[in-house]
Structure formats: structure tokens, C-alpha cells
Amino acid sequence: MMWWDKYVGLPFKDGARGPHEFDCWGIVQSSYRDHCGIDLPTYGDISAMDVIAVVKAMSKGIRENIWTPVEIPQEFDLCLMKTGSKPFPGHIGVMVSGTRLIHACPDANVVVVDRTHHTVKHRIIGYLRHKCLS
């Protein structure tokens, strides 16, 4: 059994941080807490649908050197994705390997997909590594 198996199939709910429902940041936060021992901010006041607020929160983490952009992802790196036609991150997942990621979204709940999957491959805009995992 892989660490991500317990999340797959759980329902998406905006603002949910688990353990039975998640939004995209909820999966990130739970994965880091339960499997890396890293407590991330809750961002409970930010809706997963509020793309601008999500971008601002992630940008602050990069400025504070919590997250470092990486070219080649590895397990537990964040996968930044755009939503719709907007050219900036509005969705996030966690890499479960160098090629696969877990994420939560309204139309599919919590899923693990290859980064070449048609639902994500054109949306991926970068990867971030937490300073404690470098």
C-alpha cells in the first residue's frame, strides 16, 4: 500500500482539509503533515476557487524561501497548475513520484494521475520543493 492510497477517491469539497473530504490545498497540507512531518499553513480563509488568493499565498512562500522552484520533480514536490486560460497557478497537487501526482478537483475528487494525463499535462506550469525536503 502506498502513502497516497488512503486519499484516492475521497470527495472534493472547497475548503476541506480532511480527513474525509479535501480541496487541493487540503491534500497538500495533509500529505506534508502525515508523511513528511511538516506543518503547512491551513489557509482556511482561502477558497480553492479564489485563484488570486491562492497565487498570493504561494508567492509569499517563495519570497520567504519556503518553496524553491525545481525543474525535475520528485516525490512530495508541489505541482503547480493553471486553471482555465489564466497563465498563473490556480491549482496544486503533490508529486507521488517523479512522473505522477495526486490532486483534488471538483470533477474527479481525489485522484492520482500521470503528469502526461490529458487532464493535467497542458495545465502544469512548474514544480516547487519545500525547504525541508531539499
OpenMM code with the backbone's topology and positions (N, CA, C; nanometers):
from openmm import Vec3, app, unit

residues = "MET MET TRP TRP ASP LYS TYR VAL GLY LEU PRO PHE LYS ASP GLY ALA ARG GLY PRO HIS GLU PHE ASP CYS TRP GLY ILE VAL GLN SER SER TYR ARG ASP HIS CYS GLY ILE ASP LEU PRO THR TYR GLY ASP ILE SER ALA MET ASP VAL ILE ALA VAL VAL LYS ALA MET SER LYS GLY ILE ARG GLU ASN ILE TRP THR PRO VAL GLU ILE PRO GLN GLU PHE ASP LEU CYS LEU MET LYS THR GLY SER LYS PRO PHE PRO GLY HIS ILE GLY VAL MET VAL SER GLY THR ARG LEU ILE HIS ALA CYS PRO ASP ALA ASN VAL VAL VAL VAL ASP ARG THR HIS HIS THR VAL LYS HIS ARG ILE ILE GLY TYR LEU ARG HIS LYS CYS LEU SER".split()
positions = [
    Vec3(0.0841, -0.1185, 0.0000),
    Vec3(0.0000, 0.0000, 0.0000),
    Vec3(0.0886, 0.1249, 0.0000),
    Vec3(0.0576, 0.2183, -0.0858),
    Vec3(0.1339, 0.3419, -0.0992),
    Vec3(0.0733, 0.4487, -0.0081),
    Vec3(0.1527, 0.5505, 0.0254),
    Vec3(0.1046, 0.6516, 0.1202),
    Vec3(-0.0187, 0.7259, 0.0702),
    Vec3(-0.0322, 0.7385, -0.0592),
    Vec3(-0.1422, 0.8169, -0.1148),
    Vec3(-0.2714, 0.7378, -0.1297),
    Vec3(-0.2661, 0.6059, -0.1155),
    Vec3(-0.3850, 0.5234, -0.1353),
    Vec3(-0.5026, 0.5646, -0.0472),
    Vec3(-0.4745, 0.6102, 0.0742),
    Vec3(-0.5839, 0.6444, 0.1662),
    Vec3(-0.6638, 0.7674, 0.1217),
    Vec3(-0.6082, 0.8459, 0.0295),
    Vec3(-0.6765, 0.9655, -0.0183),
    Vec3(-0.7571, 0.9425, -0.1461),
    Vec3(-0.7116, 0.8513, -0.2296),
    Vec3(-0.7721, 0.8321, -0.3618),
    Vec3(-0.9204, 0.7977, -0.3496),
    Vec3(-1.0007, 0.8728, -0.4244),
    Vec3(-1.1446, 0.8510, -0.4267),
    Vec3(-1.2219, 0.9347, -0.3268),
    Vec3(-1.1531, 0.9987, -0.2326),
    Vec3(-1.2245, 1.0823, -0.1360),
    Vec3(-1.2826, 1.2036, -0.2071),
    Vec3(-1.3950, 1.2542, -0.1580),
    Vec3(-1.4617, 1.3642, -0.2281),
    Vec3(-1.3912, 1.4984, -0.2145),
    Vec3(-1.4049, 1.5783, -0.3206),
    Vec3(-1.3595, 1.7167, -0.3204),
    Vec3(-1.4651, 1.8008, -0.2503),
    Vec3(-1.4193, 1.8915, -0.1641),
    Vec3(-1.5064, 1.9926, -0.1055),
    Vec3(-1.4231, 2.1172, -0.0845),
    Vec3(-1.4697, 2.2284, -0.1386),
    Vec3(-1.3962, 2.3536, -0.1270),
    Vec3(-1.3733, 2.3868, 0.0205),
    Vec3(-1.2482, 2.4144, 0.0559),
    Vec3(-1.2122, 2.4496, 0.1925),
    Vec3(-1.1871, 2.3321, 0.2842),
    Vec3(-1.2075, 2.2094, 0.2362),
    Vec3(-1.1933, 2.0913, 0.3220),
    Vec3(-1.0467, 2.0532, 0.3412),
    Vec3(-1.0093, 2.0241, 0.4644),
    Vec3(-0.8724, 1.9876, 0.4994),
    Vec3(-0.8629, 1.8438, 0.5511),
    Vec3(-0.9646, 1.7637, 0.5235),
    Vec3(-0.9623, 1.6231, 0.5608),
    Vec3(-1.0267, 1.5999, 0.6956),
    Vec3(-1.0315, 1.4789, 0.7390),
    Vec3(-0.9701, 1.3609, 0.6760),
    Vec3(-1.0581, 1.2892, 0.5743),
    Vec3(-1.1855, 1.3320, 0.5598),
    Vec3(-1.2756, 1.2584, 0.4703),
    Vec3(-1.3126, 1.3339, 0.3438),
    Vec3(-1.2791, 1.4637, 0.3378),
    Vec3(-1.3019, 1.5479, 0.2207),
    Vec3(-1.1830, 1.6423, 0.2084),
    Vec3(-1.1508, 1.6770, 0.0845),
    Vec3(-1.0339, 1.7619, 0.0605),
    Vec3(-1.0581, 1.8574, -0.0542),
    Vec3(-0.9900, 1.9726, -0.0480),
    Vec3(-0.9703, 2.0526, -0.1683),
    Vec3(-0.8230, 2.0359, -0.2038),
    Vec3(-0.7752, 2.1066, -0.3047),
    Vec3(-0.6377, 2.0819, -0.3497),
    Vec3(-0.5347, 2.1157, -0.2416),
    Vec3(-0.5534, 2.2257, -0.1684),
    Vec3(-0.4569, 2.2571, -0.0625),
    Vec3(-0.4711, 2.1592, 0.0539),
    Vec3(-0.5898, 2.1086, 0.0779),
    Vec3(-0.6096, 2.0101, 0.1842),
    Vec3(-0.5268, 1.8850, 0.1620),
    Vec3(-0.5166, 1.8393, 0.0374),
    Vec3(-0.4331, 1.7223, 0.0056),
    Vec3(-0.2865, 1.7547, 0.0299),
    Vec3(-0.2437, 1.8742, -0.0101),
    Vec3(-0.1043, 1.9148, 0.0133),
    Vec3(-0.0758, 1.9172, 0.1628),
    Vec3(-0.1592, 1.9860, 0.2372),
    Vec3(-0.1372, 2.0017, 0.3807),
    Vec3(-0.1366, 1.8662, 0.4523),
    Vec3(-0.2320, 1.7817, 0.4221),
    Vec3(-0.2404, 1.6501, 0.4866),
    Vec3(-0.1219, 1.5620, 0.4491),
    Vec3(-0.0826, 1.5636, 0.3221),
    Vec3(0.0317, 1.4830, 0.2767),
    Vec3(0.1592, 1.5241, 0.3489),
    Vec3(0.1823, 1.6527, 0.3575),
    Vec3(0.3036, 1.7019, 0.4230),
    Vec3(0.3035, 1.6727, 0.5729),
    Vec3(0.1887, 1.6927, 0.6379),
    Vec3(0.1803, 1.6684, 0.7815),
    Vec3(0.1974, 1.5192, 0.8132),
    Vec3(0.1213, 1.4360, 0.7431),
    Vec3(0.1166, 1.2927, 0.7768),
    Vec3(0.2371, 1.2140, 0.7279),
    Vec3(0.3009, 1.2588, 0.6187),
    Vec3(0.4059, 1.1766, 0.5583),
    Vec3(0.5439, 1.2421, 0.5559),
    Vec3(0.5499, 1.3721, 0.5812),
    Vec3(0.6787, 1.4417, 0.5854),
    Vec3(0.7058, 1.5049, 0.7213),
    Vec3(0.6041, 1.5083, 0.8069),
    Vec3(0.6193, 1.5721, 0.9373),
    Vec3(0.6332, 1.7232, 0.9284),
    Vec3(0.5786, 1.7835, 0.8230),
    Vec3(0.5886, 1.9275, 0.8009),
    Vec3(0.4488, 1.9885, 0.8130),
    Vec3(0.4341, 2.0825, 0.9052),
    Vec3(0.3069, 2.1525, 0.9210),
    Vec3(0.3050, 2.2744, 0.8304),
    Vec3(0.2119, 2.2757, 0.7379),
    Vec3(0.1948, 2.3885, 0.6464),
    Vec3(0.0781, 2.4734, 0.6937),
    Vec3(0.0733, 2.5992, 0.6536),
    Vec3(-0.0407, 2.6836, 0.6909),
    Vec3(-0.1715, 2.6224, 0.6412),
    Vec3(-0.2772, 2.6473, 0.7146),
    Vec3(-0.4078, 2.5935, 0.6776),
    Vec3(-0.4678, 2.6661, 0.5581),
    Vec3(-0.4476, 2.7974, 0.5512),
    Vec3(-0.5129, 2.8808, 0.4505),
    Vec3(-0.6632, 2.8566, 0.4485),
    Vec3(-0.7194, 2.8346, 0.5662),
    Vec3(-0.8616, 2.8058, 0.5773),
    Vec3(-0.9510, 2.9168, 0.5281),
    Vec3(-0.8976, 3.0378, 0.5223),
    Vec3(-0.9767, 3.1505, 0.4760),
    Vec3(-0.9716, 3.1675, 0.3244),
    Vec3(-0.8938, 3.0842, 0.2568),
    Vec3(-0.8811, 3.0955, 0.1116),
    Vec3(-0.9599, 2.9830, 0.0447),
    Vec3(-1.0535, 3.0216, -0.0383),
    Vec3(-1.1291, 2.9241, -0.1156),
    Vec3(-1.0408, 2.8691, -0.2267),
    Vec3(-1.0519, 2.7395, -0.2528),
    Vec3(-0.9774, 2.6800, -0.3637),
    Vec3(-1.0184, 2.7441, -0.4963),
    Vec3(-1.1344, 2.8058, -0.4993),
    Vec3(-1.1829, 2.8695, -0.6214),
    Vec3(-1.1326, 3.0131, -0.6360),
    Vec3(-1.0715, 3.0682, -0.5310),
    Vec3(-1.0208, 3.2051, -0.5337),
    Vec3(-0.8762, 3.2036, -0.5837),
    Vec3(-0.8606, 3.1994, -0.7132),
    Vec3(-0.7306, 3.1811, -0.7768),
    Vec3(-0.6307, 3.2894, -0.7353),
    Vec3(-0.6731, 3.4142, -0.7298),
    Vec3(-0.5830, 3.5244, -0.6953),
    Vec3(-0.5277, 3.5064, -0.5538),
    Vec3(-0.6115, 3.4693, -0.4579),
    Vec3(-0.5658, 3.4499, -0.3203),
    Vec3(-0.4680, 3.3329, -0.3106),
    Vec3(-0.4922, 3.2274, -0.3868),
    Vec3(-0.4025, 3.1116, -0.3879),
    Vec3(-0.2652, 3.1535, -0.4407),
    Vec3(-0.2639, 3.2271, -0.5503),
    Vec3(-0.1376, 3.2730, -0.6100),
    Vec3(-0.0610, 3.3614, -0.5116),
    Vec3(-0.1290, 3.4522, -0.4449),
    Vec3(-0.0633, 3.5403, -0.3484),
    Vec3(-0.0019, 3.4595, -0.2339),
    Vec3(-0.0740, 3.3609, -0.1820),
    Vec3(-0.0229, 3.2796, -0.0711),
    Vec3(0.1008, 3.2010, -0.1139),
    Vec3(0.0980, 3.1403, -0.2314),
    Vec3(0.2129, 3.0632, -0.2792),
    Vec3(0.3308, 3.1554, -0.3097),
    Vec3(0.3052, 3.2716, -0.3661),
    Vec3(0.4128, 3.3661, -0.3971),
    Vec3(0.4827, 3.4113, -0.2701),
    Vec3(0.4074, 3.4312, -0.1640),
    Vec3(0.4669, 3.4706, -0.0361),
    Vec3(0.5628, 3.3615, 0.0127),
    Vec3(0.5239, 3.2356, -0.0003),
    Vec3(0.6102, 3.1246, 0.0403),
    Vec3(0.7393, 3.1188, -0.0391),
    Vec3(0.7337, 3.1528, -0.1655),
    Vec3(0.8550, 3.1548, -0.2492),
    Vec3(0.9446, 3.2707, -0.2059),
    Vec3(0.8855, 3.3873, -0.1836),
    Vec3(0.9639, 3.5030, -0.1383),
    Vec3(1.0307, 3.4765, -0.0033),
    Vec3(0.9666, 3.3994, 0.0812),
    Vec3(1.0214, 3.3702, 0.2139),
    Vec3(1.1128, 3.2470, 0.2117),
    Vec3(1.1451, 3.1977, 0.0939),
    Vec3(1.2347, 3.0824, 0.0755),
    Vec3(1.1845, 2.9541, 0.1401),
    Vec3(1.0532, 2.9404, 0.1510),
    Vec3(0.9951, 2.8147, 0.1999),
    Vec3(0.9899, 2.7152, 0.0835),
    Vec3(0.9606, 2.7652, -0.0346),
    Vec3(0.9490, 2.6825, -0.1549),
    Vec3(1.0532, 2.7267, -0.2562),
    Vec3(1.1158, 2.6295, -0.3223),
    Vec3(1.2135, 2.6570, -0.4268),
    Vec3(1.1650, 2.5942, -0.5570),
    Vec3(1.1599, 2.6702, -0.6649),
    Vec3(1.1241, 2.6109, -0.7937),
    Vec3(1.2274, 2.5050, -0.8347),
    Vec3(1.1797, 2.3930, -0.8901),
    Vec3(1.2674, 2.2867, -0.9389),
    Vec3(1.2244, 2.2467, -1.0796),
    Vec3(1.3201, 2.2008, -1.1572),
    Vec3(1.2921, 2.1586, -1.2949),
    Vec3(1.2434, 2.0140, -1.3017),
    Vec3(1.3088, 1.9282, -1.2246),
    Vec3(1.2777, 1.7850, -1.2280),
    Vec3(1.2103, 1.7469, -1.0965),
    Vec3(1.0806, 1.7144, -1.1012),
    Vec3(1.0094, 1.6871, -0.9769),
    Vec3(1.0452, 1.5516, -0.9170),
    Vec3(1.0278, 1.5450, -0.7859),
    Vec3(1.0427, 1.4191, -0.7133),
    Vec3(0.9269, 1.4083, -0.6143),
    Vec3(0.9176, 1.2956, -0.5478),
    Vec3(0.8096, 1.2714, -0.4535),
    Vec3(0.8002, 1.3863, -0.3527),
    Vec3(0.6794, 1.4324, -0.3292),
    Vec3(0.6415, 1.5395, -0.2373),
    Vec3(0.6693, 1.6801, -0.2886),
    Vec3(0.7197, 1.6955, -0.4099),
    Vec3(0.7258, 1.8291, -0.4678),
    Vec3(0.5833, 1.8707, -0.5029),
    Vec3(0.5586, 2.0003, -0.5025),
    Vec3(0.4284, 2.0514, -0.5421),
    Vec3(0.4251, 2.0675, -0.6933),
    Vec3(0.3111, 2.0379, -0.7506),
    Vec3(0.2892, 2.0558, -0.8940),
    Vec3(0.1915, 2.1711, -0.9103),
    Vec3(0.2402, 2.2816, -0.9662),
    Vec3(0.1575, 2.3996, -0.9879),
    Vec3(0.0881, 2.3895, -1.1232),
    Vec3(-0.0418, 2.4169, -1.1221),
    Vec3(-0.1202, 2.4080, -1.2449),
    Vec3(-0.2048, 2.5333, -1.2616),
    Vec3(-0.2253, 2.5700, -1.3846),
    Vec3(-0.3142, 2.6815, -1.4133),
    Vec3(-0.4579, 2.6290, -1.4202),
    Vec3(-0.5514, 2.7210, -1.4063),
    Vec3(-0.6925, 2.6859, -1.4221),
    Vec3(-0.7491, 2.7720, -1.5335),
    Vec3(-0.8185, 2.7100, -1.6229),
    Vec3(-0.8740, 2.7832, -1.7355),
    Vec3(-0.7659, 2.8465, -1.8208),
    Vec3(-0.7920, 2.9659, -1.8667),
    Vec3(-0.6964, 3.0332, -1.9559),
    Vec3(-0.5987, 3.1232, -1.8799),
    Vec3(-0.6123, 3.1305, -1.7496),
    Vec3(-0.5232, 3.2158, -1.6706),
    Vec3(-0.3815, 3.1578, -1.6713),
    Vec3(-0.2780, 3.2415, -1.6919),
    Vec3(-0.1408, 3.1913, -1.7067),
    Vec3(-0.0660, 3.1699, -1.5749),
    Vec3(-0.1350, 3.1801, -1.4627),
    Vec3(-0.0689, 3.1653, -1.3338),
    Vec3(-0.1336, 3.0507, -1.2550),
    Vec3(-0.0647, 3.0032, -1.1498),
    Vec3(-0.1158, 2.8869, -1.0759),
    Vec3(-0.2481, 2.9156, -1.0077),
    Vec3(-0.3379, 2.8205, -1.0214),
    Vec3(-0.4665, 2.8282, -0.9546),
    Vec3(-0.5083, 2.6939, -0.8999),
    Vec3(-0.4222, 2.5953, -0.9172),
    Vec3(-0.4496, 2.4607, -0.8693),
    Vec3(-0.3148, 2.3976, -0.8325),
    Vec3(-0.3192, 2.3013, -0.7412),
    Vec3(-0.1951, 2.2427, -0.6926),
    Vec3(-0.2150, 2.0945, -0.6623),
    Vec3(-0.1086, 2.0194, -0.6820),
    Vec3(-0.1083, 1.8783, -0.6473),
    Vec3(0.0249, 1.8432, -0.5838),
    Vec3(0.0377, 1.7193, -0.5406),
    Vec3(0.1608, 1.6704, -0.4788),
    Vec3(0.2132, 1.5547, -0.5635),
    Vec3(0.3394, 1.5620, -0.5993),
    Vec3(0.4002, 1.4536, -0.6756),
    Vec3(0.4120, 1.3300, -0.5860),
    Vec3(0.3672, 1.2164, -0.6363),
    Vec3(0.3814, 1.0900, -0.5621),
    Vec3(0.5019, 1.0124, -0.6134),
    Vec3(0.5567, 1.0600, -0.7248),
    Vec3(0.6803, 1.0069, -0.7837),
    Vec3(0.7310, 1.1171, -0.8764),
    Vec3(0.8315, 1.0876, -0.9548),
    Vec3(0.8807, 1.1862, -1.0493),
    Vec3(0.7870, 1.2112, -1.1658),
    Vec3(0.6884, 1.1228, -1.1847),
    Vec3(0.6001, 1.1358, -1.3001),
    Vec3(0.4510, 1.1367, -1.2673),
    Vec3(0.4145, 1.1083, -1.1438),
    Vec3(0.2725, 1.1007, -1.1075),
    Vec3(0.2411, 1.1971, -0.9935),
    Vec3(0.1161, 1.2448, -0.9917),
    Vec3(0.0752, 1.3383, -0.8881),
    Vec3(-0.0636, 1.3057, -0.8359),
    Vec3(-0.0869, 1.3471, -0.7117),
    Vec3(-0.2190, 1.3366, -0.6520),
    Vec3(-0.2749, 1.4771, -0.6410),
    Vec3(-0.4031, 1.4908, -0.6721),
    Vec3(-0.4673, 1.6210, -0.6563),
    Vec3(-0.6170, 1.6012, -0.6370),
    Vec3(-0.6804, 1.7047, -0.5847),
    Vec3(-0.8244, 1.7022, -0.5605),
    Vec3(-0.8898, 1.8080, -0.6475),
    Vec3(-0.9933, 1.7678, -0.7182),
    Vec3(-1.0632, 1.8636, -0.8033),
    Vec3(-1.2127, 1.8299, -0.8065),
    Vec3(-1.2957, 1.9299, -0.8298),
    Vec3(-1.4408, 1.9091, -0.8228),
    Vec3(-1.4951, 1.8013, -0.9165),
    Vec3(-1.4369, 1.7879, -1.0334),
    Vec3(-1.4927, 1.6941, -1.1309),
    Vec3(-1.4416, 1.5513, -1.1177),
    Vec3(-1.3399, 1.5276, -1.0344),
    Vec3(-1.2850, 1.3912, -1.0242),
    Vec3(-1.2545, 1.3490, -0.8805),
    Vec3(-1.2804, 1.4371, -0.7824),
    Vec3(-1.2462, 1.4102, -0.6429),
    Vec3(-1.0950, 1.3975, -0.6284),
    Vec3(-1.0468, 1.3081, -0.5420),
    Vec3(-0.9022, 1.2921, -0.5229),
    Vec3(-0.8541, 1.1795, -0.6139),
    Vec3(-0.7567, 1.2123, -0.6991),
    Vec3(-0.7073, 1.1154, -0.7966),
    Vec3(-0.5558, 1.1212, -0.8056),
    Vec3(-0.4965, 1.0116, -0.8511),
    Vec3(-0.3551, 1.0073, -0.8871),
    Vec3(-0.3502, 0.9887, -1.0378),
    Vec3(-0.2762, 1.0774, -1.1041),
    Vec3(-0.2629, 1.0698, -1.2495),
    Vec3(-0.1175, 1.0918, -1.2888),
    Vec3(-0.0834, 1.0445, -1.4058),
    Vec3(0.0480, 1.0729, -1.4622),
    Vec3(0.0487, 1.2184, -1.5064),
    Vec3(0.1630, 1.2825, -1.4989),
    Vec3(0.1685, 1.4231, -1.5380),
    Vec3(0.1461, 1.4428, -1.6874),
    Vec3(0.1445, 1.3350, -1.7643),
    Vec3(0.1114, 1.3443, -1.9069),
    Vec3(-0.0372, 1.3189, -1.9330),
    Vec3(-0.1152, 1.2960, -1.8285),
    Vec3(-0.2586, 1.2711, -1.8447),
    Vec3(-0.3257, 1.3936, -1.9064),
    Vec3(-0.4224, 1.3710, -1.9920),
    Vec3(-0.4859, 1.4810, -2.0656),
    Vec3(-0.5515, 1.5858, -1.9750),
    Vec3(-0.5842, 1.5500, -1.8514),
    Vec3(-0.6481, 1.6461, -1.7623),
    Vec3(-0.5492, 1.7417, -1.6958),
    Vec3(-0.4195, 1.7104, -1.7008),
    Vec3(-0.3212, 1.7962, -1.6338),
    Vec3(-0.2037, 1.8392, -1.7212),
    Vec3(-0.1691, 1.7648, -1.8237),
    Vec3(-0.0430, 1.7908, -1.8951),
    Vec3(-0.0316, 1.9314, -1.9520),
    Vec3(-0.1396, 1.9903, -1.9976),
    Vec3(-0.1326, 2.1251, -2.0539),
    Vec3(-0.1524, 2.2329, -1.9477),
    Vec3(-0.1802, 2.1899, -1.8251),
    Vec3(-0.2042, 2.2847, -1.7155),
    Vec3(-0.0805, 2.3047, -1.6284),
    Vec3(0.0141, 2.2119, -1.6314),
    Vec3(0.1306, 2.2184, -1.5419),
    Vec3(0.2212, 2.3337, -1.5829),
    Vec3(0.2537, 2.4174, -1.4830),
    Vec3(0.3400, 2.5323, -1.5114),
    Vec3(0.4666, 2.5324, -1.4265),
    Vec3(0.4818, 2.4344, -1.3382),
    Vec3(0.6053, 2.4281, -1.2612),
    Vec3(0.5935, 2.3421, -1.1375),
    Vec3(0.7071, 2.3273, -1.0704),
    Vec3(0.7172, 2.2432, -0.9511),
    Vec3(0.7914, 2.3193, -0.8423),
    Vec3(0.7526, 2.2946, -0.7183),
    Vec3(0.8171, 2.3589, -0.6047),
    Vec3(0.8571, 2.2526, -0.5029),
    Vec3(0.9725, 2.2733, -0.4396),
    Vec3(1.0210, 2.1826, -0.3351),
    Vec3(1.0282, 2.2593, -0.2035),
    Vec3(0.9775, 2.1983, -0.0982),
    Vec3(0.9824, 2.2593, 0.0344),
    Vec3(1.1258, 2.2596, 0.0848),
    Vec3(1.1623, 2.3650, 0.1562),
    Vec3(1.2995, 2.3802, 0.2051),
    Vec3(1.3441, 2.2632, 0.2927),
    Vec3(1.2522, 2.1993, 0.3642),
    Vec3(1.2878, 2.0855, 0.4497),
    Vec3(1.3135, 1.9574, 0.3712),
    Vec3(1.2782, 1.9570, 0.2425),
    Vec3(1.2978, 1.8375, 0.1593),
    Vec3(1.4140, 1.8525, 0.0627),
    Vec3(1.4829, 1.9649, 0.0678),
    Vec3(1.5942, 1.9897, -0.0251),
    Vec3(1.7184, 1.9148, 0.0162),
] * unit.nanometer
topology = app.Topology()
chain = topology.addChain("A")
for resn in residues:
    res = topology.addResidue(resn, chain)
    for name in ("N", "CA", "C"):
        topology.addAtom(name, app.Element.getBySymbol(name[0]), res)
